[in-house]
Amino acid sequence: MPRLPAVPALRRCTDRWAVSPRALDVVAALSAFGLMVLDVPGLARADNPLTGVTATLVLAAGAATLVLRRRLPWVPYAVALGLMGWLHELTMIQFALYSIGRFRGRRAAIAATLLYIGLAYLLFLTPGWTARHGDALSDFLSLVVPIGVLAAGVGIAAYRQDLVRALEAERREAAARQAVQEERISVGRDVHDLVGRELTVLAVRAEVLAVRAGGGAHQKDFEELADTARRAHLMLNETVVRRADRDAATPGLEGLAALAGESERMGTPVELAVADGVEALSPIRQAAVHRVVRECLTNVAKHAPGLPATVEIALDGPDLRIEVRNPLPKTPPEPSPVSTGTGLLSMEERVTSMGGTLRAGREDGFYRVTALLPTSLPR
């Protein structure tokens, strides 16, 4: 006879499912059905072949499509349009438009909202459909338009917040990986310095002993020992340098286009300008450029959502100039962005540790971050 799972294990499984995306989708479907079922008595009395039971089943089937809202948000959207035209039901469309904005972004949500308003207007012109939604066009629009715009707007805002959180999580993960890599590089350099010195001393001592042997029986042995020590020192040097270079191969200038693409998906258009000759920078300086730009674009997404940003990377005499600017928002974003306030400090520490300077602040209606780094390039 199969044994039932232990109560603690069942509770853990229930807790994990309760916070899963699937559970949230089920809650959304149940919420939509709970609101729509309030209209069942009216639907049963309306001019349609539905009874109280069949109307409940139809609304339940329509609400059930919301469990697909993450992978296929257009399915509940199409069902919602069908319910609106057939049963004059506007509850489902709110959940559908929110889901499209939440999981497909701004463009899809705007297109879906416009299609919804256009179809609703055509239905308004249909005789008999407007009986429950006002006889005047202004009354009708005052009901239909706010429903779609508000639902889609809330979904877009949630989508943007998700992208901001994902970008911040990626930044923290990259910073943690970089810290580990820098520690490995530091250990490798210490090993190189300490062991390399001892190998150098060993090679020199072996050469001295070979000279002192003066053609004796052990002169050849001492010479071979000196050659072995020199080869070991060379191998150690090449191994440490290669490993340091590989660990330092974090995203550099080639990763700026991907950063710009991520920001544009968050609703922040980015104009990226990289001057010729910058690609000759060392990997360490390129990584510093990548991190400064990434932090700046994250701040733009949090504090000036939807506004464009300009990123310029150029050579300014012996220095590399990194400038990121964006227009100041007319009103503070709502809700207020979650920020630790350490982003600028972290950027400044990274830049100053490489002998550069960083300046940030409001200027002529823009927020501007300018970093100067010595290029160490030959002139």
C-alpha positions in Angstrom: 0.0 0.0 0.0 1.6 3.3 -1.0 2.5 5.6 1.9 1.3 9.1 2.1 4.0 11.8 2.2 5.0 13.1 5.6 3.2 16.3 6.7 6.4 18.4 6.8 7.3 17.4 3.2 3.8 18.1 2.0 3.9 21.5 3.7 7.2 22.3 2.0 5.8 21.4 -1.4 2.7 23.5 -0.7 4.8 26.4 0.3 7.0 26.2 -2.8 3.9 26.0 -5.1 2.2 28.9 -3.3 4.9 31.3 -4.3 5.5 29.9 -7.8 4.4 31.8 -11.0 1.9 29.0 -11.7 0.1 29.7 -8.4 -0.1 33.4 -9.2 -1.6 32.6 -12.6 -4.2 30.4 -10.9 -5.0 33.2 -8.5 -5.4 35.6 -11.4 -7.8 33.2 -13.1 -9.9 32.7 -10.0 -10.0 36.4 -9.3 -11.3 37.1 -12.8 -13.8 34.4 -12.5 -15.0 35.6 -9.1 -15.6 39.1 -10.5 -17.3 37.9 -13.7 -19.6 35.4 -11.9 -21.3 38.4 -10.3 -22.7 39.2 -13.7 -24.2 35.7 -14.2 -27.8 36.7 -13.1 -27.8 39.5 -15.6 -26.3 37.3 -18.4 -29.0 34.7 -17.8 -31.7 37.4 -18.3 -30.1 39.0 -21.3 -30.9 38.3 -24.9 -28.6 35.2 -25.3 -29.2 31.5 -25.1 -27.3 31.2 -21.8 -28.8 30.1 -18.5 -27.3 30.6 -15.1 -25.4 27.3 -15.3 -24.1 27.7 -18.9 -23.1 31.3 -18.3 -21.1 30.2 -15.3 -19.4 27.5 -17.4 -18.6 29.9 -20.2 -17.1 32.5 -17.9 -15.1 29.8 -16.0 -13.7 28.5 -19.3 -12.7 32.1 -20.3 -11.1 32.8 -17.0 -9.2 29.5 -17.1 -7.2 30.8 -20.2 -5.4 33.2 -17.8 -3.2 30.4 -16.7 -1.5 30.8 -20.1 -0.9 34.5 -19.6 2.9 34.1 -19.2 3.6 32.0 -22.3 0.6 32.9 -24.5 -0.9 36.1 -23.3 -2.7 36.7 -26.6 -4.9 33.7 -25.9 -6.8 35.2 -22.9 -6.8 38.5 -24.8 -8.6 37.0 -27.8 -11.0 35.2 -25.4 -11.6 38.5 -23.6 -12.5 40.3 -26.9 -14.9 37.4 -27.6 -16.6 37.7 -24.3 -16.8 41.5 -24.7 -18.6 41.2 -28.1 -20.8 38.3 -27.1 -21.7 38.9 -23.5 -20.7 42.6 -23.0 -18.3 41.4 -20.4 -15.4 43.9 -19.7 -13.8 42.3 -16.6 -11.7 39.7 -18.5 -10.2 42.3 -20.8 -8.6 44.1 -17.8 -6.7 41.0 -16.8 -5.8 40.2 -20.4 -4.4 43.7 -21.1 -2.4 43.7 -17.9 -0.9 40.3 -18.8 0.2 41.5 -22.2 1.9 44.6 -20.7 3.4 42.6 -17.9 4.9 39.8 -20.0 5.3 41.3 -23.5 6.2 45.0 -22.8 5.2 48.4 -23.9 4.7 48.0 -27.7 2.6 44.9 -27.4 0.4 46.5 -24.7 -0.1 49.7 -26.7 -1.1 47.7 -29.8 -3.4 45.5 -27.8 -5.1 48.5 -26.1 -5.6 50.3 -29.4 -7.1 47.1 -30.9 -9.4 46.7 -27.9 -10.6 50.3 -28.1 -11.1 50.1 -31.9 -13.1 46.9 -31.6 -15.2 48.3 -28.7 -16.0 51.4 -30.9 -17.2 49.1 -33.7 -19.4 47.3 -31.2 -20.7 50.6 -30.0 -21.9 51.3 -33.5 -23.7 47.9 -33.5 -27.4 48.2 -32.7 -28.3 46.9 -29.3 -24.8 46.5 -27.9 -24.7 49.9 -26.2 -27.8 49.4 -24.1 -25.8 48.6 -21.0 -22.9 50.9 -21.7 -24.4 54.3 -22.3 -26.1 55.8 -25.4 -23.7 58.7 -25.9 -20.2 58.1 -27.3 -18.7 60.1 -24.4 -20.4 57.9 -21.8 -19.2 54.8 -23.7 -15.6 56.0 -24.0 -15.5 57.1 -20.4 -16.1 53.5 -19.5 -14.1 51.6 -22.1 -10.9 53.7 -22.5 -9.9 54.0 -18.9 -10.3 50.2 -18.4 -7.8 49.4 -21.2 -5.3 52.2 -20.6 -5.1 51.6 -16.8 -4.8 47.9 -17.1 -2.1 48.0 -19.8 -0.2 50.9 -18.0 0.0 48.9 -14.8 1.2 45.9 -16.7 3.9 47.9 -18.5 5.1 49.4 -15.2 5.4 45.9 -13.7 7.3 44.7 -16.8 9.7 47.6 -16.5 10.3 46.9 -12.8 11.0 43.3 -13.6 13.7 44.3 -16.1 15.2 46.7 -13.6 15.4 44.0 -10.9 16.9 41.5 -13.4 19.5 44.0 -14.5 20.4 44.8 -10.8 20.6 41.0 -10.1 22.9 40.6 -13.1 25.1 43.5 -11.9 25.4 42.0 -8.4 26.2 38.6 -9.8 28.9 40.1 -12.1 30.4 42.0 -9.2 30.6 38.9 -7.1 32.3 37.0 -10.0 34.7 39.9 -10.5 35.6 39.9 -6.8 36.4 36.2 -7.0 38.4 36.7 -10.2 40.4 39.5 -8.7 41.2 37.5 -5.6 42.5 34.6 -7.8 44.6 37.1 -9.8 46.0 38.5 -6.5 46.8 35.0 -5.3 48.4 34.1 -8.6 50.6 37.2 -8.5 51.7 36.4 -5.0 52.6 32.9 -6.0 54.5 34.2 -9.0 56.4 36.8 -6.9 57.4 34.4 -4.1 58.0 31.2 -6.0 59.5 33.0 -8.9 62.1 34.7 -6.6 63.1 31.3 -5.1 63.5 29.8 -8.6 65.6 32.8 -9.7 67.8 32.3 -6.6 68.0 28.6 -7.3 69.1 29.2 -10.9 71.7 31.8 -9.9 73.1 29.5 -7.2 73.3 26.6 -9.6 75.2 28.8 -12.2 77.6 29.9 -9.5 78.2 26.3 -8.4 78.7 25.3 -12.1 81.4 27.9 -12.4 83.1 26.8 -9.2 83.0 23.2 -10.3 85.5 24.4 -13.1 85.0 21.4 -15.4 84.6 18.9 -12.5 82.3 16.0 -12.4 79.3 18.0 -11.2 79.6 21.0 -13.5 77.2 19.6 -16.1 74.7 18.7 -13.3 74.7 22.2 -12.0 74.2 23.7 -15.5 71.2 21.3 -16.0 69.8 22.4 -12.6 70.1 26.1 -13.6 68.4 25.4 -16.9 65.6 23.5 -15.1 65.1 26.4 -12.7 64.9 28.9 -15.5 62.4 26.8 -17.5 60.3 26.4 -14.3 60.3 30.2 -13.8 59.3 30.8 -17.4 56.5 28.2 -17.2 55.3 29.8 -13.9 55.3 33.3 -15.4 53.4 32.2 -18.6 50.8 30.2 -16.6 50.0 33.0 -14.1 49.8 35.7 -16.9 47.6 33.5 -19.0 45.3 32.8 -16.1 45.2 36.4 -15.1 44.3 37.4 -18.6 41.6 34.8 -18.8 40.1 35.8 -15.5 40.1 39.4 -16.5 38.2 38.6 -19.7 35.0 40.1 -18.4 32.7 42.0 -20.8 34.4 45.0 -22.2 33.6 47.3 -25.1 32.0 44.5 -27.0 29.4 44.2 -24.3 28.1 47.8 -24.6 25.7 47.0 -27.4 24.1 44.3 -25.3 23.7 46.8 -22.4 22.1 49.3 -24.8 19.7 46.6 -26.0 18.7 45.7 -22.4 18.0 49.3 -21.6 15.9 49.8 -24.7 13.8 46.8 -23.7 13.3 48.5 -20.3 11.9 51.6 -22.2 15.1 53.6 -22.2 16.4 54.4 -25.7 20.2 54.5 -25.8 22.4 56.4 -28.3 25.8 54.7 -28.2 28.9 56.4 -29.7 32.3 54.7 -29.4 35.3 56.5 -30.9 37.9 54.8 -33.1 41.0 53.6 -31.4 39.3 52.8 -28.1 39.4 49.1 -28.8 43.2 49.2 -28.1 42.5 49.7 -24.4 43.6 47.0 -22.0 41.0 44.4 -20.9 41.0 45.8 -17.4 40.1 49.3 -18.6 37.5 48.0 -21.0 35.9 46.1 -18.1 35.9 49.4 -16.1 34.1 51.1 -19.0 31.5 48.4 -19.2 30.8 48.6 -15.4 30.5 52.4 -15.4 28.1 52.4 -18.4 26.1 49.5 -16.9 25.7 51.3 -13.5 24.7 54.6 -15.3 22.0 52.9 -17.4 20.6 51.1 -14.4 20.3 54.5 -12.7 18.6 56.0 -15.7 16.0 53.2 -15.7 15.3 53.7 -12.0 15.3 57.4 -11.7 14.3 58.6 -15.3 12.2 55.7 -16.8 11.3 56.1 -20.4 13.7 59.0 -21.1 16.6 58.5 -23.6 20.2 58.2 -22.6 23.4 59.1 -24.5 26.6 57.1 -24.0 29.8 58.5 -25.5 33.2 56.7 -25.2 36.1 58.8 -26.7 39.8 59.6 -26.3 40.5 62.9 -24.7 44.2 63.5 -25.0 46.0 61.0 -22.7 42.7 60.0 -21.1 39.6 58.0 -21.9 36.4 59.9 -21.5 33.2 58.1 -20.5 30.1 60.3 -20.6 26.5 59.1 -19.9 23.7 61.7 -19.8 19.9 61.7 -19.8 17.2 64.4 -19.5 15.9 65.1 -16.1 12.3 63.8 -15.5 9.7 66.5 -15.0 8.2 64.6 -12.0 9.8 61.9 -9.8 8.9 58.4 -10.8 6.1 56.6 -9.0 6.7 54.5 -7.0 10.0 55.8 -5.8 12.9 53.6 -7.0 14.5 51.1 -4.7 18.1 52.3 -4.4 20.9 51.7 -1.9 22.6 55.0 -2.9 26.0 53.3 -3.3 26.1 53.1 -7.1 27.9 56.4 -7.7 30.3 55.7 -4.8 31.1 52.2 -6.3 31.8 53.8 -9.7 34.0 56.5 -8.2 36.0 54.0 -6.2 36.6 51.9 -9.3 37.6 54.9 -11.4 39.9 56.4 -8.8 41.6 53.1 -8.1 42.8 53.2 -11.7 44.1 56.8 -11.4 41.0 58.5 -12.9 38.3 60.9 -11.9 34.5 60.8 -11.9 32.0 63.7 -11.8 28.2 63.4 -11.7 25.4 65.9 -11.3 22.6 68.0 -12.8 23.7 70.2 -15.7 21.5 72.2 -18.2 18.4 70.0 -17.7 20.4 66.8 -17.9 22.0 64.4 -15.4 25.5 63.8 -16.5 28.1 61.3 -15.4 31.7 61.9 -16.7 34.6 59.6 -16.0 38.2 60.1 -17.1 40.6 57.2 -17.1 44.3 57.2 -18.1 44.5 55.1 -21.2 48.2 54.1 -20.9 48.3 53.9 -24.7 51.5 54.9 -26.5 51.3 58.3 -28.1 
